[in-house]
Amino acid sequence: MARIQILELPMEHQGDDTTTPFVFVIDQVAKAEEEPLRRGTNTLDAFATQCGARGTLLFPGTLDIG
């Protein structure tokens, strides 16, 4: 079963304001799950944008974000 992780990107500074951008990382994507997720990439990216993320990344194997 696929899982979702959050990867924080380097902090951005604009004057006194700072933001920490991030992306959703979906790993452990099984072959049967991969095609529907890739077809829905625009939907995934739209969801990520609504959540404030910069995008989504899909991986078939396990990715350890530390």
Contact map, one row per residue, 1 for C-alpha under 8 A:
111000000000000000000000000111000000000000000000000000000000000000
111100000000000000000000011111001000000000000000000000000000000000
111110000000000000000000011110000000000000000000000000000000000000
011111000000000000000001111000000000000000000000000000000000000000
001111100000000000000001111000000000000000000000000000000000000010
000111110000000000000111100000000000000000000000000000000000000000
000011111000000000000111100000000000000000000000000000000000000010
000001111100000000011110000000000000000000000000000000000000000000
000000111110000000011110000000000000000000000000000000000000000000
000000011111000000011000000000000000000000000000000000000000000000
000000001111100001111000000000000000000000000000000000000000000000
000000000111110001111000000000000000000000000000000000000000000000
000000000011111111100000000000000000000000000000000000000000000000
000000000001111111000000000000000000000000000000000000000000000000
000000000000111111000000000000000000000000000000000000000000000000
000000000000111111000000000000000000000000000000000000000000000000
000000000000111111100000000000000000000000000000000000000000000000
000000000011111111110000000000000000000000000000000000000000000000
000000000011100011111000000000000000000000000000000000000000000000
000000011111000001111100000000000000000000000000000000000000000000
000000011111000000111110000000000000000000000000000111000000000000
000001111000000000011111000000000000000000000000000111100000000000
000001111000000000001111100000000000000000000001000011111000000000
000111100000000000000111110000000000000000000001000010111000000000
000111100000000000000011111000000000000000000000000000011110000000
011110000000000000000001111110000000000000000000000000011110000000
011110000000000000000000111110000000000000000000000000000111111000
111000000000000000000000011111000000000000000000000000000011111000
111000000000000000000000011111101100000000000000000000000111100000
110000000000000000000000000111111100000000000000000000000001000000
000000000000000000000000000011111110000000000000000000000001000000
000000000000000000000000000001111111000000000000000000000000000000
010000000000000000000000000011111111100000000000000000000000000000
000000000000000000000000000011111111110000000000000000000001000000
000000000000000000000000000000111111111000000000000000000000000000
000000000000000000000000000000011111111100000000000000000000000000
000000000000000000000000000000001111111110010000000000000000000000
000000000000000000000000000000000111111110000000000000000000000000
000000000000000000000000000000000011111111000000000000000000000000
000000000000000000000000000000000001111111110000000000000000000000
000000000000000000000000000000000000111111111000000000010000000000
000000000000000000000000000000000000001111111100000000000000000000
000000000000000000000000000000000000000111111110000000000000000000
000000000000000000000000000000000000100111111111000000110000000000
000000000000000000000000000000000000000011111111100001110000000000
000000000000000000000000000000000000000001111111110000000000000000
000000000000000000000000000000000000000000111111111000000000000000
000000000000000000000011000000000000000000011111111111110000000000
000000000000000000000000000000000000000000001111111111100000000000
000000000000000000000000000000000000000000000111111110000000000000
000000000000000000000000000000000000000000000011111110000000000000
000000000000000000001100000000000000000000000001111111000000000000
000000000000000000001111000000000000000000000001111111110000000000
000000000000000000001110000000000000000000001001100111110000000000
000000000000000000000111000000000000000000011001100011111000000000
000000000000000000000011110000000000000010011001000011111100000000
000000000000000000000011110000000000000000000000000000111110000000
000000000000000000000000111010000000000000000000000000011111000000
000000000000000000000000111110000000000000000000000000001111111000
000000000000000000000000001111100100000000000000000000000111110000
000000000000000000000000001110000000000000000000000000000011111000
000000000000000000000000001100000000000000000000000000000011111100
000000000000000000000000001100000000000000000000000000000010111110
000000000000000000000000000000000000000000000000000000000000011111
000010100000000000000000000000000000000000000000000000000000001111
000000000000000000000000000000000000000000000000000000000000000111
